[in-house]
């Protein structure tokens, strides 16, 4: 269909999307609260997997459980006719250790469901050929679930992929970029000895970790203000104050606005790890826990998302902000290197006390009715964007062209090759760039 046909159909399609989401509201709310009450860490989202796949089956979708060889991944599909374009959405499910759904993944999970349900209903009611694919994506928090799904071909059929994420307090939504990150787990190997009786016979693995940690702390003063180096010393559960530790670990993330800037930092970071071993006499090994590329929202998609939010809710004081940058990271960045996508953040009216994702107080915010309503509003907006990709051939073509130009401008293919080459000497614990 042409842009004119989109113009002719858009009002009816939007009504169909919003009506379908409203009709599913109660079920979506129940699922969100259920997932919130049963937080599960990455790769262990078994309860969320069950309730979300059941929800999508109940809404007429064909569901593949345990998809692409991943126990807690799933795929829900709905197609009208044949030969139409395919739009994708994501539902994240995993929680955080100790603080549950303090990143609001219970909201993200139902946002994907709501958007998919809305687009499917619109295609069916208006007899528009097209396909909706919703992926249940495990282990966003440090596990790289979407990267593994990319490697398995889960995104290949999509013309674009969309998702939203809750943010801080307010009333609005806008597209964001996010930082690239490489996660390292460094294990130092020493030699145990009695700390009082024969310390000279030991090789102190904790000293190695402390030395490296101090070096990294000093390095922080000499890096760009938009970059981050952060981490912890691990292994204390195996230590005793009167025994020279024979093993220790560092878990660190190296983060910057772009993957190229992360690569610029890495040689100095790796030297800090090495210096800890050299100064203490330990040996060491490095594993890469995860690699997330920077989020590259497609300009054409984000412009229409902002335009729709402004026209639909601007009179209600809804802030349809232009693009902003956040220093957090997501495996959806990897997706945007492979196909057009956007990942807008939406504000929560009940997060007015300074609550922020990954803070303990955000867990309570993520189950509030105001947060739920804000989620469905943002979900309906990405559903409208997705519907236009399917319906409007000219818009879909412009989207692809805009994305290809963005990838050329950032030298995306070259970047992926270079970062993989730089990390080649190290074992990889999860998927990566």
N, C-alpha and C positions, 0 to 999 in steps of 0.2 A: 504494500500500500504506500501511497505517497504522503507527503507532509500535509497536503490538503485533506486527504482522507483522515489523517490523525486529527486535524483541526475539526473536521466534521464529527468525528467519533469521540473526541477526548472527553467531553462533558459526560457522555453516557458511560464511558469506560471508568472514569474517576468515580462516578456514582456507584457503579457495580463493585469496584474495588473496596470502597469505604463501607458499603452495605455488607459485603461478605465478611469483612474484618469485624464489623460491629456484631454480626450474627454469631461469630465465633468467640466473641469477647469473654463470655463466662468460662468456656472451656480453656481458652488461653490463660486466663487468670488462675484457674485451678492448677494447670500444668506448671506455670511459673512458680507458684507458691510451693508446689510439691517438690520441684527441683531445688528451690531455695532451702527447704526443710531437710533435704538429703544431699548435702554437698559432697562431691566426689572429685578427687584429684585427677589430673590428666592421665589418660589411658585406662581409667577405672570408672568411666561414666556409665555404668551398667544400668542404673535406675533411670537416669535421664534418657538413655538410649531407648529404654522400653516405653516410657510415657510419651516421648516425642514421636516415635514411629507409630504408636497406636493412634495418637492424635491425627497424624497425617493420613493413615489408612481410613480413619473414620470420616475424613474429609474427601475421600474419593481418590487419593493418590496411590500410585503403585509404589510399594516400598521395598527396598533391598536392605535388609539388616546385615550388620557385620560386613559392610561393603569394602571393596578394594583391599581385602586381606587384613583389615584393621578391626579388632574386636568391637570397638565402640563407635566406629564410623557407620553412617547410614546414608541412604539416598532415597529421596521421595520425588517421583516424577508425575507430571500431568501433561498430556498432549491433546491438542485439538487439531483435527485435520492432519495434513502432512505438508512438508516443504517449508514450514515457517521457521522463523528464527528461534533461538533458545536463550532464555534468560536464566541466570543462576543466582541463588541466594545461599547464605551460610547461617547455620545455627551452632554457636559455640556452647559448650556444656560444662567445662571443668571449673572447679573452685580453687581457692587458695588455701594452703596449709594453715590451720589454726583460726582463720577468720572467715571461712566459708565463701559465700558469694559476694565478697567485697569488691569484685570487679563487675558485678551485675550480669554475669553470664546467664543467669536465669532469665533476665530480660532479653539478652541477645538471642537466646534459644527460641523464645516465642516470637521475637521480631521477624526472624527468618520464616517461621511457620505462617505468621500473619501475612507477610508480603506474598508468599507463595500461594496461599489460599485466595488472597485478593486478586492476583493476576489470573489464576486459573479460572475463577468465577467470571471475570470480565471476558476472557477469551471464549469461554463456553456460551455466555449469554449473548455475545455479539458475533458469534460464529467466525472468529478470527483464527486462522491457522497459526500455531505456535506451540512452544513447549516450555514448561517451567521445571527447573531442577533445583531442589533444595538439598544441600549437603549438610549432614550432621558432622561437624568437624571437631575431633577430640584434641585435647592437649594443646591449647593455644598458649597457656602459661609455661613457657620454656620447653615445650615438647615438639613444636613444629608439626602439628597434625596436618595443617593445610599443605605444608611442603611435601609431606609423604603422599597426600592425596594428589598433588600436582604430578609427582613422579609416577603415580599409578595411572595417570590419565583421566582423573575424575573431572577435570575442568575443560577437556578438549572440545566437547560439543557446544560449549557456551559461547555466545556472541559477546556477552558481558556478564560480570558478576558483581553483586551489590550486597552490602550489609551495613548495619548501623551499630553504634556503641554508646552506652550511657556515659555522661560526663558529670560535670559539676552542677551547682544550683543555677536555676534560671528557667526561662521559657523560650526555647529556640533550638536551632540545629544548624550545623554548617559542616562543610567538607574539611578534612584535615589531611596533613601529611604527618608521617611519623618517622622516627629515627631507625636507622639500621643498627643491629646489634650482633656481636659474636660472643657466645658464652663459652668460657673455658673452665674445665675442672683439672687442676694441677695436683698431682699426688707426689709427695716427697717421701723417699724411702731412706731411713736411717738405720740405727742399730740400738736396740734397747740395752739399758744398763741400770744398776742401782744408782740413784742420783746422789745418795750420801756416801755409799761404800766404794764405788768405782766409777765415778762419772767420766773419767778419762777413757774408759773403754766403750763409751757410747758415742753415737753419732745422732745429734738431736734434730729430728725431723720438724719439731715445732719451731726451732730456731730458724730453719730454712723458710718456713711459712711466714714467720714474723718478719724476717729480713725482706722477703719479697713484698709483703704487705706494706712495710714502711717505704720501700722504694716506690711502690705504686702510689702511695699517699703523697709522696714528694712530687712525683711526676704530674699529679693532678694540677699542680700550680702552673705547669708549663704547657697546658693543652688549651685549645680554643674553648671559649665559654659555653659553646653549644654542645661540646662533647662531654661524655661521662665515662668514668672508670669506677666501678663499684663492686664490692664483693665481701665475702666473709671467710674466716678461717674455720674449717670444720674438722671433726675427728675427736673432739674432747671426750665423747662418751667412752673412748677406749684408753684414756689417759689416767695416770695416777701421779700425784704430786711428788712421790718419791721414786719415780721411774722415768728415765730419759725416754721420751716418746720415739718410737721407731717408725711411726707413720703419721702424716698430717695431710690436710687437703686445703687448697684454696678453691673457692668457687667465685669466679669473677665474670662480669660483663663489660665489654668495651662497646660503647654506644656513641653514635654521631649522626648528624642529620642525613648523611648519605653513606652508602657502602664504601665509596672511594675514600671518604674521610676516616672511616673505620680502618681501612687498609693502611692509611698513612700513620695511624697510631700503633698498629700492631707490632712492628719491629721493636719499638721501645718497650711495649708491654711484655713481649716475649723475653726481652733482655732482663727485665725485672724478675721474671720467673726463674730465669737461668742464674741470675746473680744470687738468689736465695740458696740454690743448690751449691754453687761454687763456694760461697762464704761459709757454709756449714759442713761441707764434705758429703752431702747427700746426693743420691741419684734422684731423678724425677721423670715423670711422664705426663704428657698433656693430652687431654681429650677435649674435643669440641662438643659441647652439649647442645648447642643450637646456633643456627645462622638465620637471621631475619633481615631481608633487604628492606630498604626504606620504602614507605608507602607512597606510591605515585598515582594519585587520583586522576582519572581521565578528565581533562578540562571540559569537554563537551557534556559529559554526564553531570559533573558537579555544577556547571552553569545552569542546566535545566533543573536540577534538584533545588538549587537556591531560588530559581525563578518560580517553581511550583510552590515551595513553602511560603514565599512572600505573597504570591497571589492568593493562596488558599487561606492563610492564617495571619497575614501581616496586619490586617485591621484589628486583630485580637491582641496585638502586641507581641506576636511571635517574632523572634529575632532570627531571620534567615541570613546568618553571617556569611561573608565570603570566606575563602580558604584561610585556615590558620595552621600553625605548626605546633606539634606536641613532641615532647622528648621521650615519650613512651615508645614501645615497639610492638609490632604484631606480625605474625606469620602471613597475614593478608597482604603485607608488602610484597611477598614473593608472588602472590597471585597477580598483583598489578604489573609485574614485570612480564607476565605471560599473556594477559588479555586485559581489555578495558575494564575498569572497576572504580568504585568509590566506597568510602568507609566513613560516612559522616558521623560526627559526635552529636548526640542530642542531650539537652539539659534536663535536669529533674527538678521540678518545682519544690519538692520536699527536701532538697539538699542545700538549704540556705544557711546552714551552720558551718560552712567551710569543709563539709565532707567531700572526700575525693576518692576516686577508685584506688583500691589497695590500702585504704585506711580502715581500721576495724569498725569505725562508726558507719561506714558506707554499707555494711552488711544489712543493717536495719533499714537504711534508705531504700535499698534495692527491692524490698518486699512491700513498700508502701503503695497504696492505690494511686497516688499521684504519679509515681514512677511508672506504674503499669499504663496509665492513660497516655503519658508522654511517649512510651515505647510504641504503642499502637499508632500514634500520630506519625512518628518517624517511619514506622514500617509501611504505612500507607503511602508515604512520600516516595520511598524507594520502589514500592510497587508501581506507582505511576511512571517513574523513570523506566522501570523494566518493561512496562506495557508499551511505552513509546518505542523502545528498542525493537520490540517485536512488530509493532504496527507500522511504524514510519520508516520506510526503506531509506529515504534520503538521510534522516537523522542517524540511522544505524551506520550508514556508510561514512558520514562525517565523524561519527564516534570512533570508528576503526581508524580512519585517516589521522585524526587528532592524536590518538594513542600511539600510532606508529611513529609519528613525528616526535612525540615526547620521548619515546624509547631511543630514537636516533640521537636526540639532543643530549641525553644523559649517557650515551654509549652503553646501553643496557647489556647487550650480548657480551661486549668486551669486559664489562665490569664483572659479570658472572664468571666468565672464564678466569679472570685474574684473581678473584677472591677464592675460587676453588683451587687454583694453583698455589696460592699462598698458604692455604690450609691443608694441602695434600699430605704433608708429613704427619698429620695428627689423625688419630682415630676419631670417627664421627659417631656420636651417640644417637643422633636423629637426622632427619632429612635436612637439606640445606640448599644454599644458593646453587 
